């Protein structure tokens, strides 16, 4: 086969295999059989007369030649994607699968509503939502977009900032009636504080600022979780004091189910990002969802320019 006879579908499959590190995973994404995907990869290697993938029993990785072809394939797919967007202006109809990873609280609340609005506009999209407060390997988990709190230290990711939200210290009226209201961050050491695991460690050092100075309090308590929604539920049940992103507890505060504490002090301000792997081919439907999330959060205030 002459390389000029290759189809965009073959190039997309190759990119999917490269990103997933797995032929069978890429085949599932494109609703192909593993045999068909394997045959397509062999035809691709035959067309270029070189091995594009190093195969092992557990994974596949690109050869030097494969890395080069992937870069060219991404550009070719991107050009066609942009052409579709421009030529289809006014009659665009998106379809296909999108996998989104979201924080547990936000994914069940505000983000769920935003995703519902996107599906109302694009009913042919099939959306899979992964709720987790732990950092996921986007390529290994086949996630197209991840919404994450906090600063990003991974240079392999490309991020768009959606929002900046303060962390607030909260507790239920019942807990405060029984244990008292702390008036200073240092008093938290005498309370049962509810901790969320972040990056594999329980978040026990709570940071506060006032009048240009900062103080860190190492809290303690009898409950820790890897799930932020569970920490919120513990706080609602009167089991302790929690620190939460204000976005996650806005409705609880408005309803009086949780009360803000230490309001004379400023908690950490956490950026909320939408992230994708750097250099990865983004189908038009994924780009449109990214734009939708940026637009939705832009109406909320405290949002930096996109």
C-alpha positions in Angstrom: 0.0 0.0 0.0 1.2 3.5 -0.9 1.1 5.9 2.1 -1.0 8.2 0.0 -3.8 5.6 0.0 -4.1 5.7 3.8 -7.4 6.8 5.3 -8.0 9.3 8.1 -9.7 6.4 10.0 -6.4 4.4 9.9 -4.5 7.4 11.2 -7.1 8.0 14.0 -6.8 4.4 15.0 -3.0 4.7 15.1 -3.2 7.8 17.3 -5.7 6.1 19.6 -3.4 3.1 20.0 -0.4 5.4 20.7 -2.3 7.3 23.4 -3.9 4.3 25.1 -0.8 2.1 24.9 -3.1 -0.7 24.1 -4.5 -2.0 20.8 -7.6 -3.6 22.4 -8.4 -0.3 24.3 -8.2 1.7 21.1 -10.3 -0.8 19.3 -13.0 -0.5 21.9 -13.0 3.3 21.7 -13.6 3.1 17.9 -16.0 0.1 18.2 -13.7 -2.2 16.2 -12.6 -5.7 16.9 -9.0 -6.2 18.1 -8.4 -8.3 14.9 -9.5 -5.4 12.7 -7.4 -2.9 14.6 -4.3 -5.2 14.5 -4.7 -5.7 10.7 -5.0 -1.9 10.2 -1.8 -1.3 12.2 0.0 -3.9 10.1 -1.1 -2.3 6.9 0.1 1.1 8.2 3.5 -0.4 9.1 3.7 -2.1 5.7 2.8 1.2 3.9 5.7 3.0 5.5 8.1 0.0 5.5 9.0 0.3 9.2 7.9 -0.8 12.6 5.8 1.9 14.3 5.1 0.1 17.6 7.1 -2.0 20.1 4.8 -4.7 21.4 4.9 -6.5 24.7 2.4 -8.7 26.5 1.0 -5.8 28.5 1.4 -2.6 26.4 2.5 -1.0 23.2 4.8 1.9 22.8 5.9 4.0 19.9 9.2 3.6 18.1 11.1 6.6 17.0 9.4 6.3 13.6 6.1 5.9 15.3 6.6 9.1 17.3 7.2 11.0 14.1 4.2 9.5 12.3 2.0 10.3 15.3 3.0 14.0 15.1 2.1 14.1 11.4 -1.1 12.2 12.0 -2.2 14.6 14.7 -1.7 17.6 12.3 -3.6 15.8 9.5 -6.5 15.0 11.8 -6.6 18.5 13.2 -6.7 20.1 9.8 -9.7 17.9 8.8 -11.4 18.6 12.2 -11.0 22.4 11.6 -12.4 22.0 8.1 -15.4 20.2 9.4 -16.0 23.0 12.0 -15.7 25.8 9.4 -17.6 24.1 6.6 -20.4 22.9 8.9 -21.0 26.3 10.5 -24.6 26.7 11.4 -25.5 23.0 10.8 -22.9 21.3 13.1 -24.1 18.0 14.6 -21.7 16.5 17.0 -21.7 12.8 17.8 -19.5 10.1 19.5 -18.1 9.3 22.9 -16.6 11.7 25.4 -15.1 10.5 28.7 -14.8 13.2 31.4 -13.2 12.9 34.9 -14.6 15.2 37.5 -14.2 15.8 41.3 -16.8 13.9 43.3 -18.8 16.8 44.8 -18.6 19.0 41.8 -19.4 16.2 39.4 -22.7 15.4 41.3 -23.7 19.0 41.5 -22.7 22.0 39.4 -20.7 20.2 36.8 -23.5 17.6 36.3 -25.9 20.5 35.4 -23.3 21.9 33.0 -22.8 18.6 31.3 -26.6 18.1 31.0 -26.9 21.4 29.2 -24.2 20.3 26.7 -26.1 17.0 26.0 -29.3 19.0 25.5 -27.5 20.9 22.7 -25.8 17.8 21.3 -28.1 14.8 21.8 -26.0 12.5 19.7 -23.1 12.7 22.1 -22.5 9.7 24.5 -21.0 10.9 27.7 -19.2 8.8 30.3 -18.5 10.6 33.6 -15.8 9.3 36.0 -16.1 10.8 39.5 -13.0 10.8 41.6 -11.0 13.2 43.8 -7.7 11.4 43.0 -5.4 12.3 40.1 -6.0 9.9 37.2 -3.7 8.9 34.3 -5.7 10.3 31.5 -4.2 8.2 28.8 -4.4 4.9 30.8 -8.0 5.6 31.9 -9.0 6.8 28.4 -10.2 10.2 29.7 -10.7 13.0 27.2 -11.0 15.9 29.6 -10.3 16.0 33.4 -11.6 18.7 35.6 -9.2 19.2 38.6 -8.7 21.4 41.5 -5.3 22.9 42.5 -2.1 23.8 40.8 -0.9 21.5 38.1 2.7 20.2 38.3 2.5 17.8 35.4 4.1 19.3 32.3 2.5 16.6 30.1 -0.9 18.2 30.5 -2.5 21.2 28.8 -4.9 23.2 31.0 -7.5 25.8 30.7 -8.5 27.6 33.9 -12.3 27.4 34.5 -12.6 29.2 37.9 -10.9 30.2 41.1 -12.7 29.3 44.3 -11.7 29.8 47.9 -11.6 27.0 50.4 -14.0 27.5 53.3 -14.1 25.9 56.8 -17.5 24.6 57.5 -19.5 22.6 60.1 -23.2 21.8 60.7 -25.2 23.8 63.3 -25.6 20.6 65.3 -21.9 20.0 65.6 -21.2 23.6 66.6 -24.0 23.5 69.2 -22.3 20.5 70.8 -18.7 21.5 70.5 -18.6 25.3 70.2 -17.5 27.7 67.4 -13.7 28.1 66.9 -12.8 31.8 66.9 -9.2 31.3 65.8 -7.5 28.8 63.4 -5.4 27.5 66.4 -8.6 26.3 68.1 -9.2 23.7 65.4 -6.7 21.4 67.1 -9.4 20.9 69.8 -12.0 19.8 67.2 -12.7 16.7 65.1 -11.5 17.7 61.7 -12.5 15.7 58.6 -9.7 15.2 56.1 -9.5 14.4 52.4 -6.6 12.5 50.8 -4.8 14.6 48.2 -2.0 13.1 46.1 -1.9 10.1 48.3 -1.7 12.0 51.6 -4.4 13.1 54.1 -4.7 16.9 53.9 -4.1 17.8 57.5 -2.2 21.1 57.2 -4.8 23.8 56.8 -3.6 27.2 55.6 -5.1 30.6 56.7 -4.2 34.2 55.9 -5.1 37.5 57.3 -3.6 41.0 57.0 -0.7 39.7 54.9 0.4 37.0 57.3 -0.2 33.3 57.0 -0.6 30.5 59.6 -0.8 26.8 59.1 -2.7 24.5 61.5 -2.1 20.8 61.6 -5.5 19.4 62.4 -6.6 16.0 63.6 -9.7 13.9 63.6 -11.2 10.4 63.4 -12.3 10.4 59.8 -10.4 10.6 56.5 -11.6 9.8 53.0 -10.4 9.6 49.4 -13.9 11.0 48.4 -14.7 14.6 48.9 -18.5 13.9 48.7 -18.1 11.6 51.8 -16.2 14.4 53.7 -19.1 16.8 52.9 -21.7 14.2 54.0 -19.8 13.7 57.3 -19.9 17.5 57.9 -23.6 17.6 57.1 -24.2 14.8 59.6 -22.5 16.8 62.4 -19.5 14.6 62.7 -16.8 17.2 62.4 -15.3 20.3 60.7 -14.3 20.2 57.1 -12.5 22.5 54.7 -14.1 22.5 51.3 -14.0 24.3 48.0 -16.8 26.9 48.2 -18.2 25.7 44.9 -18.8 22.3 46.5 -20.8 23.6 49.5 -22.5 26.8 48.1 -26.0 25.3 48.2 -25.4 23.9 51.7 -24.3 27.3 53.0 -27.2 29.0 51.3 -29.7 26.6 52.9 -28.0 26.8 56.4 -27.2 23.1 56.4 -23.5 24.1 56.9 -22.1 27.3 58.5 -18.9 29.1 57.5 -16.3 29.4 60.2 -13.3 31.7 60.7 -14.7 34.1 58.2 -12.2 36.8 59.2 -9.5 34.6 57.8 -8.9 33.7 54.1 -8.5 30.1 53.2 -6.5 28.8 50.2 -7.7 29.8 46.8 -7.9 26.9 44.5 -8.0 27.1 40.7 -10.2 24.7 38.8 -8.8 23.5 35.5 -10.0 21.5 32.6 -7.0 19.4 31.5 -6.0 17.3 28.5 -2.8 15.4 27.6 -0.4 17.6 25.7 -0.1 16.9 22.0 -3.1 14.6 22.0 -5.5 14.8 19.1 -8.8 16.4 20.2 -11.9 15.5 18.3 -14.2 18.4 17.6 -16.8 17.2 20.1 -14.1 17.3 22.9 -13.1 20.8 21.9 -16.7 21.9 21.9 -17.2 20.5 25.4 -14.1 22.3 26.6 -15.4 25.6 25.2 -18.8 24.9 26.8 -17.3 24.5 30.2 -15.2 27.6 29.9 -18.3 29.6 28.9 -20.4 28.2 31.7 -17.9 29.1 34.4 -17.3 32.5 32.9 -20.8 33.6 34.0 -20.0 32.9 37.7 -17.5 35.6 38.5 -14.0 35.2 40.0 -13.0 33.5 36.7 -9.8 34.5 35.0 -9.6 35.1 31.3 -9.6 31.9 29.2 
